[in-house]
Every structure is written in C-alpha cells, then in structure tokens.
Amino acid sequence: MRGNLSGRMTLRAVDSGMRLPALRPFMAACLGWLATRGAAAQPAPQPAPQPAAQPAAQPPAAPVVTRADLAAAYQRVDGWLVASPPDSATAVLANRRFDQGTLAFFAGRTADAIRALNRLYAHLAGDTATDGDMARTLGLRASAAPAIPVRGTPGIALALVPLVPMPGTAPLPLRVRLVDARNRDVATTEVAVAPGASAPVALPFEPARLARLTEGRYALVAAVPGRTPDIRLGHVDIARESPDSTRARLAARTAALDSITVPQAVAAFRARLANLVATPSPEQSAQFLSDPATLARALGREAETLAAGRDPYVGAGDVWRTIIGPGGRPLPMRIIVPAGGDSRAPRPLVVALHGAGGDENMFPDAYGAGEVVRQAARRGAILVSPATTVFQRDVAMLDSVLAVVSRAYAVDSTRVYVIGHSMGAAATYAAAAARPSRIAATVLLAGAGRPPAVGTRVPPSLWIAGGLDPIIPPSRIRPAAEAAGAAGASVTYREHPTAGHTLGVGPMLAEAFEFLFARRLGAP
C-alpha cells in the first residue's frame, strides 16, 4: 500500500512441488528401514570383500521458491508492459507466454512459472536468448540475515540465492550495488555465480559499511557489466529497533482497547500489528510487502488515535486492514481513497475482486501495475480490494464491507460497482444477483457468472473475454453471457482478440470503468 505497502502484486498458493525436496530424506529413510526389515527375515549371506566405495555425491537441495518470488517476477513483466506498451505482435507473444507460466503455476510448478516469466521479461527487454545473461540474473533472489537487521548490527550477511540451479556453462559475473532511497550507491561488490549453482552466493560487502547503515530500505541491484542493465533483485530493511520489540511494546500499550467503542478499528489495528515481525513470511503478502519502518510509525500513530476513542482509518489514503464480517470471520482488504476534493461529498465506491491465486493486494498493485487505482482516482472513487477467497463464501460479506466503508467515508449509494477477474468474476455476478438493490453495475473480466433464474433482477453487466485465454476461453464465457441475457439480465459481451487470461486485465480496465460509471441505481 502507498505508505504501508510498496507497489507489488502477489499470488496466494501452496506449491506442492516445494515439499518434495523436504520429503526425499524421509522417503529414503523409510525405504532403507524396509530393506533392513526384509533382510532380517532370512539369513544374511556373507559378501565377498569389495574395494571401499566412495560416498555418492548428493545433489544440492532445491531452493525453496516462494510467493514473494513469484510476485516479483510477475510485477517485472506487468510493469514493463505498462511502461513500454507493446505492439499487437508483442502483446500476443507476451500474453501467450505469460499464460504458459500461469498454467505451470496452477499445476503446482511455481519454479517453472517463475522461469517462464523471467524469460519473457528478458525477451521484452531485448535479451532473446533462452537463458541469456538477463534471464540468468533474474533467477536470483537477494537475501539478508538477519531478515530485518537493527541499525548498528554487526555481521549483517547479504547473499544471492538461485531460485533454480544456475543455467549455462560459464559463470555469471555480476556487479552488485546496495542503493538507498535516493538512488545513491551505499556499497558495491562483485561476484561470479557458477553454472549449476543452487546454494546462496555470499556478497562480500565491507562489514563495517553495512553496520553503519541507518534506518530505511535499501535496494540490491545487479548487472553483468557491459551486457545488462541494472536489475533489482530485492531489498534490505534496516530498523531502528527489532520489529518484534516494537510489536510487543505497542501490544502492551493497547491491551485495553477492547473497551473502546470502535471494534472494527481495533480488529484492523491488531491485524496490522501482527504483520510487524522481524522475519516477514514470504508467503504472506501483507508481511513481505510491508516497509517495517513505515508500518511501525503508522501503528504508533494509530495506537494514539485508538486510545483517544477515535477510528484512525477514516480519511484519505491507502491502507491494508481487515474487517470483521458475518460470523466473526476476518476479511483482509485494501482501501484506497484518492486525495483531493470535498471529503464530505459522497464518492462512488468500486469493489474489485481478484482471481484464483491472488489476494487483496493484486488489483491495487498488479493487473496493469495498479491500473484500477488510476482509473478510480480519475473519477474520485473509493477503491476496496478484498480477499476474494473469503468474500465469495458469504454474500453477506458485501454488506459488512459497505457498512464499514460507509461509516468511514461518504459513499454515494447509487454508485456502488463491483468488478472481478476470473474467480472474482463469478463472485461478482453472485453478489450482484444476491444484492441487486445495492449494486449499480458490474464487470466480469476473463470469467463468467452463473446465469440467473428467469425474471431475477440483476444489475447491468459487461463481460470481457480474452481472445487468447487458454484458461477461461471465450468459448466458455460467451455462452454463459448469452444464457444470462436469455434469462432477462442486461449483459454486454465483448472480446479483446490479443488478450490472454491475466495480462489482458490491465488494458480492459479503461473500458470497464467507462461502462460502470455510465450507470447508477435508479437511473433509467
């Protein structure tokens, strides 16, 4: 989020392939135990003397590929296409290759998905070799130990971790720089990553220089001198004090907040406080996207506001929070309110529901590098991006979202819109059918909804399919749209011929917002 989360998209998934390396020693032990048990059941033959055998070389353990790695690979491609709009042929190539990576992701092959995205990015940037210097560099992740060092910590260790064994037959020579928020070099070093390497490669920065770093975020960028531009491989956060210590101090300070009459705000504060940790999880986007120093300062201010009995989440801004929905279930979401204008004037509200594998940060930070945020800001609209996986389980979640947002901001109840991608498209249409008196219009992107019963009132909707989509192709979306229209619903169907399943979403959003904002509840 702006201020509390840096601009990055994320994907939520458990990669079953990541578990296999951890299971192999256990499986080998079990097989050895079974062989021993079988041999014990019969007399053991005496073996002939043999030369001493050399121990078999053990292959290096496969790197653990994380959700954060996939998010970084996706965002690089997404950001490149926004900064350098492609021609038709390049758009077709990008969408097709990206969807190949998506299919690998859904098959549980996250490392293959990342490799496909890195090769696509390198191709877009001009390195068309299958595993050229750029693609090889992109296959590295920067790491720090400790994960979030406290300023002045001696012995900070920085390294590059190959996400897959380094391809190629020659070492990859890299110049690595540590860069501050003003893009100034703080430290520079050089390393060579050997072909086939899968273990971390230590970065030999001067220890005393690292110990002198002040609080803040520092980027680690790498380049093959004379052959590739700088590529950001990660960052290092230096904290004033351990995030765990800050969290414990704020938790003790706010232990009595249950007596305050803003329970939704208290729940949001505690969920945000739980994300302030010394070792952020690479599987939880609300943690690995957080800037800990910024989050700690924000939480300090929020604690003071709550202690005064007020809701700290009222007003303009971009904030990750949770709300408590039906049955006490927490719903994570991002709320983004554009600055400017009369804060007392009712604003339109757009609820954006991500697709399978995504989370509440995906629409604000991806899908065209946050194109939905720009489209909403142009119209002065409040944007709410919930976790679809929670939202879709109970349509009453929409009531909770509208109640919480309407208490915090002035909402124009005649201009409430819902937009969804893929799985989020189905959730969008289900919400519209269940709450037609609360939603003015909907848009379904690369997905379909269940046709309503004949005569059921459903808000007008726009269904957009990607002509290249192999996951939910037009051949599935068009008939569903036609069935909804035949049941009496107001449905507009369109196709983008060069769009795939995910990269096509960003370019669809301008059209989607034009459709939504031409409609309001009660208008003819």
GUROMI-103994 format. One record per residue (C-alpha): x, y, z; residue in three letters; residue number from 1. Coordinates in pm, 1 decimal, always signed. Each point is the difference from the previous one (the first is absolute). Layout:
BEGIN
        c1        c2        c3   aa    i
         X         Y         Z  ALA  NUM
...
***
This chain:
BEGIN
        c1        c2        c3   aa    i
      +0.0      +0.0      +0.0  MET    1
    +112.0    +352.2     -50.3  ARG    2
    +178.1     +81.4    +324.4  GLY    3
     -41.2    -344.2    +156.9  ASN    4
     +44.3    -231.0    -295.2  LEU    5
    +229.9     +44.8    -293.1  SER    6
    -151.0     -42.6    -347.8  GLY    7
     +10.9    -373.4     -56.8  ARG    8
    -240.5    -253.0     -96.6  MET    9
     -26.4    -341.4    +157.6  THR   10
    -132.9    -349.0     -63.9  LEU   11
    -135.0    -233.2    +267.3  ARG   12
     +81.8    -365.7     -52.4  ALA   13
    +159.7    -301.7    +162.0  VAL   14
    +249.1    -156.9    -237.6  ASP   15
     -15.8    -374.6     +54.0  SER   16
    +325.3     -31.8    -192.3  GLY   17
    +179.4    +192.9    +271.8  MET   18
     -73.4    -277.2    +248.0  ARG   19
    +169.7    -279.5    -193.3  LEU   20
    +363.9     +86.5     +85.8  PRO   21
     -90.5      +2.3    +367.4  ALA   22
    -170.3    -340.0     -31.8  LEU   23
    +283.7    -174.2    -185.1  ARG   24
    +221.2     -66.3    +307.6  PRO   25
    -305.4    -134.5    +186.9  PHE   26
     -94.9    -226.7    -294.0  MET   27
    +358.7    -125.4     -31.0  ALA   28
      +9.3     -76.6    +370.9  ALA   29
    -328.6    -192.4     -22.2  CYS   30
    +121.6    -201.5    -299.6  LEU   31
    +325.2     -79.7    +179.4  GLY   32
    -192.9    -110.9    +308.7  TRP   33
    -222.4    -227.6    -212.8  LEU   34
    +306.1    -153.2    -170.8  ALA   35
    +158.7     -68.3    +337.5  THR   36
    -318.4    -160.0    +130.7  ARG   37
     -21.0    -223.5    -308.4  GLY   38
    +361.2    -111.9     +36.3  ALA   39
     -47.8     -88.3    +365.6  ALA   40
    -263.6    -260.9     -89.1  ALA   41
    +255.7    -233.4    -160.2  GLN   42
    +364.5     -97.3     +61.4  PRO   43
    +236.5    +265.4    -115.2  ALA   44
    +247.3    -119.4    -267.3  PRO   45
    +364.5     +81.1     +53.3  GLN   46
    +109.7    +248.2    -269.1  PRO   47
    +328.8     -35.6    -181.3  ALA   48
    +257.4    +266.9     +88.2  PRO   49
     -47.5    +311.5    -212.0  GLN   50
    +207.1    +314.5     -47.7  PRO   51
    -107.9    +283.7    +223.5  ALA   52
    -276.2    +191.8    -177.0  ALA   53
      +9.7    +375.8     -27.4  GLN   54
    -309.9    +166.9    +147.5  PRO   55
    -246.3     +97.7    -271.5  ALA   56
     -13.2    +370.2     -72.1  ALA   57
    -323.4    +149.5    +127.1  GLN   58
    -175.5    +249.0    -229.1  PRO   59
     -45.0    +341.5    +158.9  PRO   60
    -336.7     +66.8    +157.2  ALA   61
    -238.9    +182.3    -229.5  ALA   62
     -54.9    +362.0     +99.1  PRO   63
    -333.0     +77.9    +163.5  VAL   64
    -193.0    +214.5    -245.7  VAL   65
    -239.7    +231.7    +178.5  THR   66
    -308.2    +205.0     -65.8  ARG   67
    +213.4    +312.8     +27.5  ALA   68
    +226.3    -128.1    -279.8  ASP   69
    -297.7     -55.9    -227.3  LEU   70
    -138.9    +344.0     +81.9  ALA   71
    +329.3    +165.0     -94.2  ALA   72
     +21.2    -187.5    -331.7  ALA   73
    -359.7     +87.7     -89.0  TYR   74
     +37.1    +364.9     +88.2  GLN   75
    +310.0     +43.6    -211.7  ARG   76
    -186.8    -119.9    -310.6  VAL   77
    -314.8    +192.4     +90.8  ASP   78
    +191.9    +322.9     +61.7  GLY   79
    +201.0     -31.2    -321.0  TRP   80
    -313.9     -32.0    -213.3  LEU   81
    -152.6    +307.3    +165.7  VAL   82
    +316.5    +207.3     -42.7  ALA   83
     +58.8    -122.7    -357.8  SER   84
    -341.1     -72.8    -158.8  PRO   85
     +53.6    -283.8    -248.5  PRO   86
    -106.4     -20.4    -361.3  ASP   87
    -257.6    -263.9     -94.3  SER   88
    +252.1    -274.9     -78.7  ALA   89
    +190.4     +55.1    +326.4  THR   90
    -324.7      +7.2    +197.4  ALA   91
     -97.4    -337.1    -147.0  VAL   92
    +341.6    -148.4     +84.9  LEU   93
      -6.8    +141.1    +354.1  ALA   94
    -351.0    -121.3     +75.3  ASN   95
     +66.8    -348.2    -133.6  ARG   96
    +327.0     -43.1    +189.0  ARG   97
    -144.7    +145.3    +316.8  PHE   98
    -293.8    -239.2      -8.3  ASP   99
    +242.7    -290.2     -44.9  GLN  100
    +153.7    +112.7    +328.8  GLY  101
    -348.1     +26.5    +152.7  THR  102
     -79.3    -358.0     -97.7  LEU  103
    +327.4    -112.3    +159.5  ALA  104
     -95.2    +188.8    +316.5  PHE  105
    -341.6    -166.1     +20.5  PHE  106
    +169.2    -337.3     -55.4  ALA  107
    +211.9     +62.5    +311.9  GLY  108
    +321.8     +65.5    -194.7  ARG  109
     +74.9    +343.9    +141.9  THR  110
    +370.0      -9.2     -92.6  ALA  111
     -93.6     -69.6    -362.7  ASP  112
    -247.9    +287.2     +10.6  ALA  113
    +268.9    +237.8    +124.3  ILE  114
    +245.7    -122.0    -261.9  ARG  115
    -261.2     +64.9    -274.0  ALA  116
     -65.7    +352.7    +130.1  LEU  117
    +370.9     +79.7     +25.0  ASN  118
     +63.4    -118.0    -354.8  ARG  119
    -294.7    +208.9    -120.0  LEU  120
    +130.4    +310.4    +176.7  TYR  121
    +348.5     -51.4    -144.6  ALA  122
    -151.4     -40.0    -347.9  HIS  123
    -200.7    +321.4     +38.3  LEU  124
    +314.8    +179.4    +117.5  ALA  125
    +195.8    -117.8    -306.1  GLY  126
    +184.2    -309.8    +124.2  ASP  127
    -165.3    -266.5    -216.1  THR  128
    +233.2    -288.0     +90.2  ALA  129
    -183.1    -277.7    +186.2  THR  130
    +226.3     +36.8    +302.7  ASP  131
    +195.7    +314.0     -78.1  GLY  132
    +174.3    +221.4    +252.6  ASP  133
    -317.2    +184.1     +94.2  MET  134
    -215.6    -307.9     +54.9  ALA  135
    +280.3    -158.7    +205.7  ARG  136
     +28.4    +313.3    +215.3  THR  137
    -377.2     +12.2     +50.2  LEU  138
     +18.5    -352.6    +141.5  GLY  139
    +174.3    +132.2    +312.2  LEU  140
    -156.7    +125.4    +321.0  ARG  141
    +172.1    +235.7    +244.0  ALA  142
      -8.7    -106.6    +363.3  SER  143
    +112.5    +144.6    +331.3  ALA  144
     +83.9    -154.6    +335.7  ALA  145
    -147.6    +106.6    +229.6  PRO  146
    -306.6     +60.6    -218.0  ALA  147
     -49.1    +352.3    +141.2  ILE  148
    +324.3    +114.2    +165.0  PRO  149
      -9.0    +262.4    +272.4  VAL  150
    +224.6    +296.5     -81.4  ARG  151
    +351.3     -51.6    +133.2  GLY  152
     -32.6    -378.9     -11.2  THR  153
    +344.1    -155.9     -59.1  PRO  154
     +33.0    -290.6    -239.0  GLY  155
    -287.0     +74.0    -238.5  ILE  156
     +21.1    -264.5    -274.2  ALA  157
    -133.8     +68.4    -349.1  LEU  158
     -19.0    -266.6    -269.9  ALA  159
    -148.2     -92.8    -336.7  LEU  160
    -210.5    -316.3      -6.8  VAL  161
     -55.6    -184.6    -331.8  PRO  162
    -370.2     -84.8     -28.9  LEU  163
     +92.3    -283.5    -235.2  VAL  164
    +348.6    -143.5     -62.6  PRO  165
    +189.1    +262.1    -200.5  MET  166
     -33.7     -91.8    -370.1  PRO  167
    +278.5     +38.3    -254.8  GLY  168
    +352.7    -129.4     -33.6  THR  169
    +194.2    +308.5    +110.5  ALA  170
      -2.2    +198.4    +327.2  PRO  171
    -231.5    +300.5     +21.1  LEU  172
    +216.0    +302.7     +97.8  PRO  173
    -200.4    +259.1    +191.1  LEU  174
     +58.7    +347.2    +135.0  ARG  175
    -235.3     +39.0    +297.4  VAL  176
     -90.5    +333.3    +154.5  ARG  177
    -180.7     +93.1    +319.4  LEU  178
    -204.7    +313.0     -73.3  VAL  179
    -184.5    +232.3    +241.0  ASP  180
    -340.7    +163.3     -43.3  ALA  181
    +157.8    +289.8    -193.9  ARG  182
    +160.4    -244.3    -244.2  ASN  183
    +348.2     +62.3    +139.3  ARG  184
    +253.0    -282.5     +19.7  ASP  185
     +68.5    -105.4    +357.0  VAL  186
    +223.1    -296.0     -78.4  ALA  187
    +121.6    -189.5    -306.7  THR  188
    +150.2    -343.3     -49.9  THR  189
     +57.8    -260.6    -269.6  GLU  190
     -76.0    -373.2      -2.0  VAL  191
     -16.4    -285.1    -251.8  ALA  192
    -278.9    -257.0     +16.2  VAL  193
    +121.7    -336.2    -125.9  ALA  194
    -204.8    -202.7    -248.4  PRO  195
    -216.4    -251.9    +183.3  GLY  196
     +24.9    +196.4    +326.3  ALA  197
    -301.6     -40.9    +228.5  SER  198
    +144.7    +106.8    +336.7  ALA  199
      +3.3    +364.5    +115.3  PRO  200
    +288.0    +209.8    -131.6  VAL  201
    +133.0    +231.7    +270.1  ALA  202
     +34.4    +368.0     -90.7  LEU  203
    +334.1    +121.4    +141.6  PRO  204
    -103.2    +352.3     +95.3  PHE  205
    +222.2    +166.0    +259.4  GLU  206
    -151.8    -100.0    +341.6  PRO  207
     +74.8    +337.1    +159.0  ALA  208
    -184.1    +179.3    -280.8  ARG  209
    -308.9    -216.0     +48.3  LEU  210
      +7.7     +59.7    +376.1  ALA  211
     -13.2    +376.4     -63.3  ARG  212
    -326.2     -13.4    -196.0  LEU  213
    -276.0    +218.0    +141.6  THR  214
    -368.7     -86.1     +23.9  GLU  215
    -167.8     -45.7    -337.8  GLY  216
     -38.0    -221.0    -305.3  ARG  217
    +296.6     -76.6    -225.3  TYR  218
     -32.2    -165.0    -340.7  ALA  219
    +238.6    -267.1    -124.3  LEU  220
     +53.7     +37.3    -374.4  VAL  221
    +223.5    -210.5    -223.0  ALA  222
    +134.2     +20.5    -353.5  ALA  223
    +236.1    -192.0    -223.7  VAL  224
    +247.0    +281.7     -73.8  PRO  225
     -28.7    +118.4    -358.3  GLY  226
    -270.7    -255.2     -84.9  ARG  227
    -316.5     +64.6    +202.2  THR  228
    -166.4    +295.2    +171.5  PRO  229
     -46.2      +7.0    +376.8  ASP  230
    -261.9    -244.7    +124.1  ILE  231
    -151.8     +29.9    +344.9  ARG  232
     +22.2    -335.6    +178.1  LEU  233
    -140.1     +98.2    +337.7  GLY  234
     +49.6    +237.6    +289.8  HIS  235
    +133.4     +25.7    +353.7  VAL  236
    -198.4    +174.0    +274.6  ASP  237
    +199.0    +153.9    +285.5  ILE  238
    -210.9     +59.3    +312.3  ALA  239
     +42.1    +236.1    +291.9  ARG  240
     -87.4    -284.9    +236.2  GLU  241
    -109.4    -356.8     -52.9  SER  242
    -351.7     -10.8    -148.4  PRO  243
     -80.7    -270.0    +255.0  ASP  244
     +90.2    +240.7    +280.4  SER  245
    -208.3    +279.2    -153.1  THR  246
    -295.7    -235.5     -39.9  ARG  247
     +22.3    -118.1    +361.0  ALA  248
     +22.5    +358.1    +129.0  ARG  249
    -303.6    +115.3    -200.7  LEU  250
    -196.8    -311.5     +96.3  ALA  251
     +58.6     +69.9    +369.0  ALA  252
     -91.1    +364.6     -48.1  ARG  253
    -331.5     -89.8    -164.7  THR  254
     -94.8    -304.8    +207.3  ALA  255
    -318.1    +169.4    +128.7  ALA  256
    -133.9    +105.2    -339.0  LEU  257
    -290.9    -245.9     +20.1  ASP  258
    -185.6    +250.1    +215.8  SER  259
      +5.6    +260.7    -277.6  ILE  260
    -313.0     +28.7    -212.5  THR  261
    +164.8     -41.4    -341.2  VAL  262
     +35.4    -380.2     -22.6  PRO  263
     +59.7      -8.0    -377.3  GLN  264
    +286.6    +246.6     +40.9  ALA  265
    +147.6    -201.3    +288.1  VAL  266
     -16.3    -317.2    -209.4  ALA  267
    +171.5    +179.7    -288.3  ALA  268
    +274.5    +132.0    +229.4  PHE  269
     +71.9    -342.6    +145.1  ARG  270
     +14.8    -161.3    -343.2  ALA  271
    +240.8    +268.9    -118.0  ARG  272
    +207.9     -35.2    +317.5  LEU  273
     +34.5    -374.2     -64.8  ALA  274
    +178.4     +81.4    -326.6  ASN  275
    +280.3    +185.2    +177.1  LEU  276
    +245.8    -287.0     +39.0  VAL  277
    +376.7     -41.5      -1.6  ALA  278
     -19.0    -280.6    -257.8  THR  279
    -276.4     +75.6    -251.8  PRO  280
    -157.2    -307.1    -155.3  SER  281
     +66.3     -24.0    -376.8  PRO  282
    -341.7    -167.9     -29.3  GLU  283
    -203.7    +284.0    +156.1  GLN  284
     -11.3    +306.3    -219.5  SER  285
    -111.7    +232.5    +278.6  ALA  286
    +333.2     -81.1    +167.6  GLN  287
    +247.5     -22.0    -286.2  PHE  288
    -140.7    +313.1    -165.7  LEU  289
     +13.9    +209.0    +316.5  SER  290
    +266.7    +261.0     +54.5  ASP  291
     +58.7     -72.5    +371.6  PRO  292
    +124.7    +347.2     +90.4  ALA  293
    -300.5    +169.3    -161.4  THR  294
    -240.2    -254.2    +147.7  LEU  295
    +145.4     +43.7    +349.7  ALA  296
     -42.6    +378.4     -14.3  ARG  297
    -356.1     -32.7    -131.8  ALA  298
     -92.7    -248.3    +272.3  LEU  299
    +132.3    +237.0    +266.4  GLY  300
    -230.5    +275.2    -128.0  ARG  301
    -292.2    -241.3     -27.4  GLU  302
     +48.1    -115.5    +359.4  ALA  303
     -21.6    +361.1    +122.2  GLU  304
    -316.2     +64.8    -201.9  THR  305
    -166.2    -318.6    +125.7  LEU  306
     +93.0     +82.7    +358.3  ALA  307
    -188.8    +326.7     -47.0  ALA  308
    -308.4    -197.2    -105.7  GLY  309
     +15.3     +91.5    -368.5  ARG  310
     +29.8    -203.2    -319.3  ASP  311
    +346.1     +54.8    -153.5  PRO  312
    -103.4    -140.1    -338.9  TYR  313
    -237.9    +279.8     -95.6  VAL  314
    +118.4    +231.6    -279.1  GLY  315
    +197.7      -6.6    -320.8  ALA  316
    +278.5    -246.1     -54.5  GLY  317
     +93.6    -355.0     -84.8  ASP  318
     -19.2    -250.5    +281.2  VAL  319
      +9.9    -377.7     +39.6  TRP  320
    -240.8    -110.1    +270.4  ARG  321
    -252.6    -263.5     +93.1  THR  322
    -366.8     +30.8     +81.9  ILE  323
    -207.0    -243.7    +203.1  ILE  324
    -273.3    -151.5    -212.6  GLY  325
    -289.9    -237.8     +65.8  PRO  326
     +70.2    -258.8    +265.3  GLY  327
    +306.1    +193.7    +115.0  GLY  328
    +202.1     -99.3    -308.2  ARG  329
    +281.7    +245.2     -81.8  PRO  330
     +16.6    +135.4    -354.8  LEU  331
    +337.2    +147.0    -106.7  PRO  332
     -22.9    +284.3    -249.4  MET  333
    +162.3    +312.6    -135.1  ARG  334
    -191.9    +328.3     +12.9  ILE  335
    +129.5    +280.6    -221.3  ILE  336
    -156.5    +344.8     +13.8  VAL  337
    +123.8    +262.3    -246.8  PRO  338
    +120.0    +328.0    +144.8  ALA  339
    -163.7    +328.5     -90.4  GLY  340
    -358.6    +106.4     -39.8  GLY  341
    -256.7     +60.3    +270.6  ASP  342
     +35.7    -281.5    +252.5  SER  343
    -363.7     +57.8    +102.2  ARG  344
    -133.2     -51.7    -351.5  ALA  345
    -124.7    -355.6     -64.9  PRO  346
    +244.4    -198.2    -213.6  ARG  347
     -59.1    -298.5    -228.4  PRO  348
    +122.9    -333.8    +132.4  LEU  349
    +167.9    -272.4    -208.6  VAL  350
     +46.8    -349.8    +147.2  VAL  351
    +266.3    -196.4    -194.1  ALA  352
     +19.0    -378.9     +36.7  LEU  353
    +320.0    -177.6    -110.4  HIS  354
     +30.5    -338.7    -167.8  GLY  355
    +108.9    -338.8    +132.3  ALA  356
    +351.8      +3.9    +138.7  GLY  357
     -15.7    +370.7     +78.0  GLY  358
     -69.3    +197.8    +314.0  ASP  359
    -118.0    +339.6    +114.9  GLU  360
    +316.2    +171.1    -126.0  ASN  361
     -27.2    -127.1    -355.9  MET  362
    -240.6    +253.7    -149.8  PHE  363
    +167.4    +302.4    +163.4  PRO  364
    +355.6    -105.4     -89.2  ASP  365
     -28.7    -208.6    -316.8  ALA  366
    -242.5     -46.3    -292.0  TYR  367
    +171.5    +275.5    -195.6  GLY  368
    +221.4    +118.0    +289.2  ALA  369
    -301.1    +119.9    +199.2  GLY  370
    -206.7    +131.1    -292.0  GLU  371
    -315.9     -39.5    +206.9  VAL  372
    +138.0    +253.6    +250.9  VAL  373
     +61.9    +254.6    -275.9  ARG  374
    -344.3     -54.9    -152.8  GLN  375
    -172.0     +43.4    +337.4  ALA  376
    +205.2    +309.9     +87.2  ALA  377
     -98.5    +172.9    -326.5  ARG  378
    -361.4     -29.6    +107.0  ARG  379
     +53.6     +80.1    +368.5  GLY  380
    -117.2    -349.4     +95.1  ALA  381
     +81.5    -200.9    +311.1  ILE  382
    +160.3    -331.6     -91.3  LEU  383
     -43.2    -309.0    +217.7  VAL  384
    +191.6    -317.0     -88.6  SER  385
     -98.4    -292.3    +227.4  PRO  386
    +136.8    -352.9     +11.0  ALA  387
    -237.4    -173.8    -240.1  THR  388
     +60.2    -340.8    +158.9  THR  389
    -167.0    +129.4    +319.2  VAL  390
    -247.9    +236.8    -163.8  PHE  391
    -158.2    -262.6    -225.0  GLN  392
     -90.0    -238.6    +280.1  ARG  393
    -285.9    +218.7    +122.3  ASP  394
    -166.1    +279.7    -195.7  VAL  395
     -73.3    +168.6    +333.5  ALA  396
    +368.5     +97.3      -5.1  MET  397
    -103.7    +269.9    -247.7  LEU  398
    -235.9    +143.7    +261.3  ASP  399
    +285.8     +11.8    +251.7  SER  400
    +232.1    +170.2    -249.6  VAL  401
    -259.9    +263.9     -86.0  LEU  402
     -81.1     +59.5    +367.8  ALA  403
    +363.2     +48.2    +105.5  VAL  404
     +94.2    +216.4    -298.5  VAL  405
    -315.4    +212.5     +28.9  SER  406
     +74.1     +72.1    +366.8  ARG  407
    +350.6    +117.3     -85.6  ALA  408
     -71.1    +190.1    -323.7  TYR  409
    -284.9    +172.1    -178.7  ALA  410
    -120.5    -256.6    -255.7  VAL  411
    -243.9     +66.8    -283.4  ASP  412
    -235.7    -295.3     +40.8  SER  413
    -124.8     +38.3    -358.5  THR  414
    +350.8     -57.0    -139.9  ARG  415
    +125.1    -321.8    +154.6  VAL  416
    +173.7    -219.9    -259.2  TYR  417
    +160.4    -345.1      +9.2  VAL  418
    +264.6    -124.5    -239.4  ILE  419
    +164.2    -342.8      -0.2  GLY  420
    +260.0    -205.1    -183.4  HIS  421
     -27.9    -375.5     -64.3  SER  422
    -113.5    -152.8    +332.4  MET  423
     -77.9    +356.7    +106.0  GLY  424
    -230.9     +34.6    -302.6  ALA  425
    -215.5    -286.9    +126.1  ALA  426
      -3.6    +152.0    +349.4  ALA  427
     -94.7    +337.2    -150.4  THR  428
    -305.0    -136.0    -179.5  TYR  429
    -109.0    -200.6    +304.0  ALA  430
     +11.3    +316.0    +213.2  ALA  431
    -191.2    +196.7    -263.9  ALA  432
    -273.4    -261.8     -18.5  ALA  433
     -30.4     -10.8    +380.1  ALA  434
     +14.8    +377.5     +58.4  ARG  435
    -149.5    +166.8    -310.4  PRO  436
    -130.4    +292.9    +203.6  SER  437
    +349.8     +91.4    +120.5  ARG  438
    +211.3     -36.2    -316.8  ILE  439
     -36.8    +233.6    -298.0  ALA  440
    +200.2    -203.5    -255.3  ALA  441
    +265.2    -270.4     -29.3  THR  442
    +283.6    -103.3    -230.8  VAL  443
    +123.6    -357.7     -44.3  LEU  444
    +354.6     -31.2    -138.6  LEU  445
    +121.7    -332.7    -144.2  ALA  446
    -266.3    -185.8    +192.6  GLY  447
    -368.7     -83.4      +9.3  ALA  448
    -284.9      +5.9    +245.0  GLY  449
    -281.3    -244.4     +59.0  ARG  450
    -302.6    +101.9    -212.6  PRO  451
    -281.5    +126.6    +227.0  PRO  452
    -341.8    -154.6     +23.8  ALA  453
    -241.4    +136.0    -258.8  VAL  454
    -149.8    +324.7    +120.0  GLY  455
    +264.7     +61.2    +269.5  THR  456
    +110.1    +359.9     +19.7  ARG  457
    +375.4     +35.1     -55.8  VAL  458
    +191.2    +328.6     -49.4  PRO  459
    +129.9     +62.5    -352.7  PRO  460
    +333.0    -167.1     -67.5  SER  461
    +283.9      +4.9    -251.6  LEU  462
    +176.9    -329.6     -72.5  TRP  463
    +343.8     +26.8    -166.6  ILE  464
    +183.5    -308.5    -125.5  ALA  465
    +359.8     -30.6    -113.8  GLY  466
     +20.9    -142.9    -349.4  GLY  467
    +324.9    -183.7     +87.9  LEU  468
    -111.2    -120.3    +344.0  ASP  469
     +76.4    -374.9     +42.2  PRO  470
    -129.9     -11.3    +357.4  ILE  471
    -354.5    +137.8     -38.4  ILE  472
     -30.3     +43.3    -377.1  PRO  473
    -271.7    +193.0    -184.3  PRO  474
    -162.5    -333.6     -86.1  SER  475
     -94.8     -28.3    +367.6  ARG  476
     -77.2    +364.5     +74.1  ILE  477
    -212.2     +85.7    -304.7  ARG  478
    -260.8    -276.0     +54.1  PRO  479
     -32.3     +92.5    +368.9  ALA  480
     -53.6    +366.2     -91.5  ALA  481
    -260.7    -100.4    -256.8  GLU  482
    -176.4    -220.2    +256.2  ALA  483
     -10.2    +287.6    +249.0  ALA  484
    -144.5    +226.3    -268.5  GLY  485
    -258.7    -261.9     -92.8  ALA  486
    -108.0      -7.0    +366.9  ALA  487
     -75.8    +370.4     -22.6  GLY  488
    +320.4    +149.8    +139.9  ALA  489
    +157.9    +305.2    -161.4  SER  490
    +330.9    -138.3    -132.7  VAL  491
    +251.4    +155.2    -238.3  THR  492
    +260.9    -240.6    -137.9  TYR  493
    +334.1    +104.0    -157.2  ARG  494
    +327.3    -166.6     -98.3  GLU  495
    +355.9    +131.5      -2.7  HIS  496
    +167.4    -205.2    -276.7  PRO  497
    +361.9     +42.8    +118.9  THR  498
     -71.9     -45.3    +374.1  ALA  499
     +80.2    -305.4    +207.7  GLY  500
    -127.1     -92.3    +343.6  HIS  501
    +194.0    +234.7    +230.6  THR  502
    +214.4    +248.1    -193.5  LEU  503
    -312.0    +101.4    -190.9  GLY  504
    -172.8    +130.9    +312.2  VAL  505
    +189.6    +331.4     +22.8  GLY  506
     -88.8    +108.8    -357.2  PRO  507
    -364.9     -96.3     +63.2  MET  508
     -46.7    +229.5    +299.0  LEU  509
     -51.1    +331.3    -181.5  ALA  510
    -288.2    -154.1    -193.5  GLU  511
    -130.2    -159.1    +319.1  ALA  512
      -9.8    +330.7    +188.3  PHE  513
    -168.8    +178.9    -290.1  GLU  514
    -275.9    -259.9     +16.8  PHE  515
     -37.3     +17.3    +378.7  LEU  516
      -4.4    +375.9     +36.3  PHE  517
    -263.0     +44.3    -268.5  ALA  518
    -245.5    -167.1    +238.3  ARG  519
    -153.8     +62.4    +340.4  ARG  520
    -278.3    -148.6    +207.6  LEU  521
    -340.1    +144.4     -76.0  GLY  522
    +105.3    +156.2    -330.2  ALA  523
    -202.3     -96.1    -309.5  PRO  524
***
